Amino acid sequence: MNLITVVLAGHSQTKIENLKKLYEKNKPSIEHKLYVIYNGYNIYSMANITVENNNRLRDIGMYWSAIHNTNSNNYFFLNDDVVYIKDNKWLNEAIEKLEKAEIVGVQSNLSSLFNINIIKKVTNNRYPMKWEKWGREPMFIRTSNFACNREYFCRLFNKSNQSAQVFEKQTIAEAKSWDLFDDKFHICDTNLFKYKDYFYETTKHI
């Protein structure tokens, strides 16, 4: 089995540099490969590859390019919206869970993480009404940071109609098996970080 590849994807040079610093600060001790992909303006010299921006595929398109230019059975994807990684154990947990799951998310949809009253407060009542119907049931895996095997990604990508939104919304529906991190706040992006005051007590320190 080939080493797992960690993919850092970015559209902004400042944000991708911040993501790379986060990765270096919390670099997993377990053996892996790193691949940096960039689709922003200007040149980012630390990128393995620079691709054209695709407003429909967005980060999923960058992940797809990374898969086509590397050779691993498993991948962990992080985009440059990620602003927090708790420690260096994240890849270990992903690899362990990938032994039984096609896709492993750090989080599912926001409405599965917080009750609707918290969401109302944070968003000032600006949220999709369907979230109330969903309740706390995981509906999809958030794709700012997740792990999966190569076959699963390609299968879902081919069904996603070249749309990052369709890809994300079908992550659980397409999976024969899936799992989530034990600590749903182990890695956080900017959208989730808005809810930091409502994280579990174990993550209050951030």
C-alpha positions as a Markdown table, in Angstrom:
| # | Residue | x | y | z |
|---|---|---|---|---|
| 1 | Met | 0.0 | 0.0 | 0.0 |
| 2 | Asn | 1.3 | 3.4 | -0.9 |
| 3 | Leu | 1.8 | 6.1 | 1.8 |
| 4 | Ile | -1.2 | 8.3 | 2.5 |
| 5 | Thr | -0.9 | 11.7 | 0.9 |
| 6 | Val | -1.8 | 14.9 | 2.7 |
| 7 | Val | -3.1 | 17.5 | 0.3 |
| 8 | Leu | -3.0 | 21.2 | 1.1 |
| 9 | Ala | -5.1 | 23.2 | -1.3 |
| 10 | Gly | -5.3 | 27.0 | -1.5 |
| 11 | His | -6.7 | 29.9 | -3.5 |
| 12 | Ser | -5.1 | 32.7 | -1.5 |
| 13 | Gln | -1.3 | 32.9 | -1.1 |
| 14 | Thr | -1.6 | 34.3 | 2.4 |
| 15 | Lys | -4.1 | 31.6 | 3.5 |
| 16 | Ile | -2.2 | 28.7 | 1.9 |
| 17 | Glu | 1.0 | 29.9 | 3.7 |
| 18 | Asn | -0.9 | 30.0 | 7.0 |
| 19 | Leu | -2.3 | 26.5 | 6.3 |
| 20 | Lys | 1.2 | 25.2 | 5.6 |
| 21 | Lys | 2.4 | 26.8 | 8.9 |
| 22 | Leu | -0.4 | 25.0 | 10.7 |
| 23 | Tyr | 0.5 | 21.8 | 9.1 |
| 24 | Glu | 4.2 | 22.2 | 10.0 |
| 25 | Lys | 3.3 | 23.1 | 13.6 |
| 26 | Asn | 1.1 | 19.9 | 13.8 |
| 27 | Lys | 3.0 | 17.7 | 11.4 |
| 28 | Pro | 2.1 | 14.0 | 11.9 |
| 29 | Ser | 4.8 | 11.7 | 13.1 |
| 30 | Ile | 3.3 | 8.9 | 11.0 |
| 31 | Glu | 4.9 | 8.5 | 7.6 |
| 32 | His | 3.1 | 10.3 | 4.8 |
| 33 | Lys | 3.6 | 12.3 | 1.6 |
| 34 | Leu | 2.7 | 16.0 | 1.3 |
| 35 | Tyr | 1.3 | 17.6 | -1.9 |
| 36 | Val | 0.6 | 21.3 | -2.1 |
| 37 | Ile | -1.8 | 22.6 | -4.8 |
| 38 | Tyr | -2.6 | 26.2 | -5.6 |
| 39 | Asn | -5.1 | 28.0 | -7.9 |
| 40 | Gly | -4.8 | 31.6 | -6.9 |
| 41 | Tyr | -3.3 | 34.7 | -8.6 |
| 42 | Asn | 0.4 | 35.3 | -8.5 |
| 43 | Ile | 3.0 | 32.5 | -8.1 |
| 44 | Tyr | 3.2 | 30.4 | -5.0 |
| 45 | Ser | 6.6 | 28.8 | -5.2 |
| 46 | Met | 5.9 | 26.2 | -2.5 |
| 47 | Ala | 3.2 | 24.6 | -4.5 |
| 48 | Asn | 3.8 | 21.2 | -6.2 |
| 49 | Ile | 1.4 | 22.3 | -8.9 |
| 50 | Thr | -0.6 | 25.4 | -9.9 |
| 51 | Val | -3.9 | 24.9 | -11.6 |
| 52 | Glu | -6.6 | 27.1 | -13.1 |
| 53 | Asn | -9.4 | 28.3 | -10.8 |
| 54 | Asn | -12.7 | 26.6 | -11.4 |
| 55 | Asn | -15.6 | 28.4 | -9.7 |
| 56 | Arg | -17.8 | 25.3 | -10.0 |
| 57 | Leu | -15.4 | 22.7 | -8.7 |
| 58 | Arg | -13.5 | 24.9 | -6.3 |
| 59 | Asp | -11.5 | 22.9 | -3.7 |
| 60 | Ile | -12.9 | 19.6 | -5.0 |
| 61 | Gly | -11.3 | 20.4 | -8.4 |
| 62 | Met | -7.9 | 21.0 | -6.7 |
| 63 | Tyr | -8.3 | 17.7 | -4.8 |
| 64 | Trp | -9.0 | 16.0 | -8.1 |
| 65 | Ser | -5.9 | 17.4 | -9.7 |
| 66 | Ala | -3.8 | 16.2 | -6.7 |
| 67 | Ile | -5.1 | 12.7 | -7.1 |
| 68 | His | -4.2 | 12.7 | -10.8 |
| 69 | Asn | -0.7 | 13.8 | -10.0 |
| 70 | Thr | 0.1 | 11.5 | -7.1 |
| 71 | Asn | -0.2 | 7.8 | -6.5 |
| 72 | Ser | -1.7 | 6.9 | -3.1 |
| 73 | Asn | -4.5 | 4.7 | -2.0 |
| 74 | Asn | -5.6 | 7.1 | 0.7 |
| 75 | Tyr | -5.7 | 10.9 | 1.0 |
| 76 | Phe | -6.3 | 13.6 | 3.7 |
| 77 | Phe | -7.4 | 16.9 | 2.2 |
| 78 | Leu | -7.2 | 20.3 | 3.8 |
| 79 | Asn | -8.2 | 23.6 | 2.2 |
| 80 | Asp | -7.0 | 27.0 | 3.1 |
| 81 | Asp | -10.1 | 27.8 | 5.1 |
| 82 | Val | -8.6 | 25.7 | 7.9 |
| 83 | Val | -7.4 | 27.9 | 10.8 |
| 84 | Tyr | -6.9 | 25.5 | 13.7 |
| 85 | Ile | -5.4 | 22.0 | 14.2 |
| 86 | Lys | -5.4 | 20.8 | 17.8 |
| 87 | Asp | -2.3 | 18.5 | 17.6 |
| 88 | Asn | -0.4 | 16.1 | 15.4 |
| 89 | Lys | -2.6 | 13.1 | 16.0 |
| 90 | Trp | -5.1 | 13.9 | 13.2 |
| 91 | Leu | -3.5 | 11.8 | 10.5 |
| 92 | Asn | -3.2 | 8.8 | 12.9 |
| 93 | Glu | -6.9 | 8.9 | 13.6 |
| 94 | Ala | -7.8 | 9.2 | 9.9 |
| 95 | Ile | -5.7 | 6.2 | 8.9 |
| 96 | Glu | -7.1 | 4.1 | 11.7 |
| 97 | Lys | -10.7 | 4.9 | 10.7 |
| 98 | Leu | -9.9 | 4.4 | 7.0 |
| 99 | Glu | -9.3 | 0.7 | 7.7 |
| 100 | Lys | -13.1 | 0.4 | 7.9 |
| 101 | Ala | -14.5 | 3.5 | 6.2 |
| 102 | Glu | -14.3 | 4.8 | 2.6 |
| 103 | Ile | -14.5 | 8.4 | 3.9 |
| 104 | Val | -13.7 | 9.9 | 7.3 |
| 105 | Gly | -14.8 | 13.4 | 8.1 |
| 106 | Val | -13.7 | 15.6 | 10.9 |
| 107 | Gln | -17.2 | 17.1 | 10.9 |
| 108 | Ser | -20.6 | 16.5 | 9.4 |
| 109 | Asn | -22.9 | 19.4 | 8.5 |
| 110 | Leu | -23.2 | 22.3 | 11.0 |
| 111 | Ser | -26.8 | 21.5 | 12.0 |
| 112 | Ser | -25.6 | 18.1 | 13.2 |
| 113 | Leu | -23.0 | 19.7 | 15.5 |
| 114 | Phe | -25.1 | 22.4 | 17.2 |
| 115 | Asn | -28.7 | 22.7 | 18.2 |
| 116 | Ile | -30.8 | 25.1 | 16.1 |
| 117 | Asn | -31.0 | 27.7 | 18.8 |
| 118 | Ile | -27.2 | 28.1 | 18.8 |
| 119 | Ile | -27.2 | 28.3 | 15.0 |
| 120 | Lys | -29.9 | 31.0 | 15.1 |
| 121 | Lys | -27.9 | 33.0 | 17.5 |
| 122 | Val | -24.6 | 32.8 | 15.6 |
| 123 | Thr | -26.2 | 33.4 | 12.2 |
| 124 | Asn | -28.7 | 36.0 | 13.4 |
| 125 | Asn | -31.4 | 33.8 | 12.0 |
| 126 | Arg | -29.9 | 33.6 | 8.6 |
| 127 | Tyr | -29.7 | 29.9 | 7.8 |
| 128 | Pro | -31.4 | 27.4 | 5.4 |
| 129 | Met | -34.8 | 26.3 | 6.8 |
| 130 | Lys | -34.0 | 22.7 | 5.8 |
| 131 | Trp | -31.5 | 22.6 | 8.7 |
| 132 | Glu | -34.4 | 22.5 | 11.1 |
| 133 | Lys | -35.9 | 19.5 | 9.4 |
| 134 | Trp | -32.5 | 17.8 | 9.4 |
| 135 | Gly | -32.2 | 18.1 | 13.1 |
| 136 | Arg | -28.9 | 16.6 | 14.5 |
| 137 | Glu | -28.7 | 13.9 | 11.9 |
| 138 | Pro | -25.4 | 13.9 | 9.9 |
| 139 | Met | -26.4 | 14.6 | 6.3 |
| 140 | Phe | -23.0 | 15.1 | 4.6 |
| 141 | Ile | -19.3 | 15.5 | 5.5 |
| 142 | Arg | -17.7 | 18.9 | 5.4 |
| 143 | Thr | -15.0 | 19.0 | 2.7 |
| 144 | Ser | -12.7 | 21.7 | 4.0 |
| 145 | Asn | -10.9 | 18.8 | 5.7 |
| 146 | Phe | -11.5 | 15.1 | 5.3 |
| 147 | Ala | -9.9 | 11.8 | 4.4 |
| 148 | Cys | -10.9 | 9.1 | 1.9 |
| 149 | Asn | -9.6 | 6.4 | -0.3 |
| 150 | Arg | -8.8 | 7.0 | -3.9 |
| 151 | Glu | -11.6 | 4.8 | -5.4 |
| 152 | Tyr | -14.3 | 6.5 | -3.4 |
| 153 | Phe | -13.2 | 10.0 | -4.4 |
| 154 | Cys | -13.0 | 9.2 | -8.1 |
| 155 | Arg | -16.4 | 7.4 | -7.9 |
| 156 | Leu | -18.1 | 10.4 | -6.2 |
| 157 | Phe | -16.3 | 12.9 | -8.4 |
| 158 | Asn | -17.6 | 11.2 | -11.5 |
| 159 | Lys | -21.1 | 11.5 | -10.2 |
| 160 | Ser | -20.9 | 15.1 | -9.0 |
| 161 | Asn | -21.6 | 16.8 | -12.3 |
| 162 | Gln | -18.4 | 18.9 | -11.9 |
| 163 | Ser | -19.9 | 20.6 | -8.8 |
| 164 | Ala | -18.2 | 21.0 | -5.5 |
| 165 | Gln | -21.5 | 21.5 | -3.8 |
| 166 | Val | -23.0 | 18.3 | -5.3 |
| 167 | Phe | -19.8 | 16.4 | -4.2 |
| 168 | Glu | -20.1 | 17.6 | -0.6 |
| 169 | Lys | -23.8 | 17.0 | -0.3 |
| 170 | Gln | -23.4 | 13.4 | -1.5 |
| 171 | Thr | -20.4 | 12.4 | 0.6 |
| 172 | Ile | -22.5 | 10.3 | 3.0 |
| 173 | Ala | -25.1 | 9.2 | 0.5 |
| 174 | Glu | -22.4 | 7.8 | -1.8 |
| 175 | Ala | -20.4 | 6.1 | 0.9 |
| 176 | Lys | -20.7 | 2.4 | 1.5 |
| 177 | Ser | -19.1 | 3.1 | 4.9 |
| 178 | Trp | -18.2 | 6.4 | 6.6 |
| 179 | Asp | -17.0 | 7.7 | 9.9 |
| 180 | Leu | -16.3 | 10.9 | 11.8 |
| 181 | Phe | -13.5 | 12.0 | 14.1 |
| 182 | Asp | -14.1 | 11.4 | 17.8 |
| 183 | Asp | -13.4 | 15.1 | 18.5 |
| 184 | Lys | -15.4 | 17.0 | 15.9 |
| 185 | Phe | -13.4 | 20.1 | 16.6 |
| 186 | His | -9.9 | 18.6 | 16.1 |
| 187 | Ile | -9.6 | 20.6 | 12.9 |
| 188 | Cys | -11.6 | 23.8 | 12.3 |
| 189 | Asp | -12.2 | 26.1 | 9.4 |
| 190 | Thr | -13.3 | 29.7 | 9.4 |
| 191 | Asn | -17.0 | 28.9 | 9.1 |
| 192 | Leu | -16.9 | 26.4 | 12.1 |
| 193 | Phe | -14.7 | 28.8 | 14.1 |
| 194 | Lys | -17.6 | 31.2 | 14.4 |
| 195 | Tyr | -19.1 | 28.7 | 16.8 |
| 196 | Lys | -16.0 | 28.4 | 19.0 |
| 197 | Asp | -17.9 | 29.6 | 22.1 |
| 198 | Tyr | -20.1 | 26.5 | 21.8 |
| 199 | Phe | -17.4 | 23.9 | 21.3 |
| 200 | Tyr | -17.1 | 21.1 | 23.9 |
| 201 | Glu | -15.2 | 21.9 | 27.1 |
| 202 | Thr | -12.1 | 20.0 | 25.8 |
| 203 | Thr | -11.6 | 22.6 | 23.1 |
| 204 | Lys | -12.5 | 25.8 | 25.1 |
| 205 | His | -8.7 | 26.7 | 25.2 |
| 206 | Ile | -8.7 | 27.7 | 21.6 |
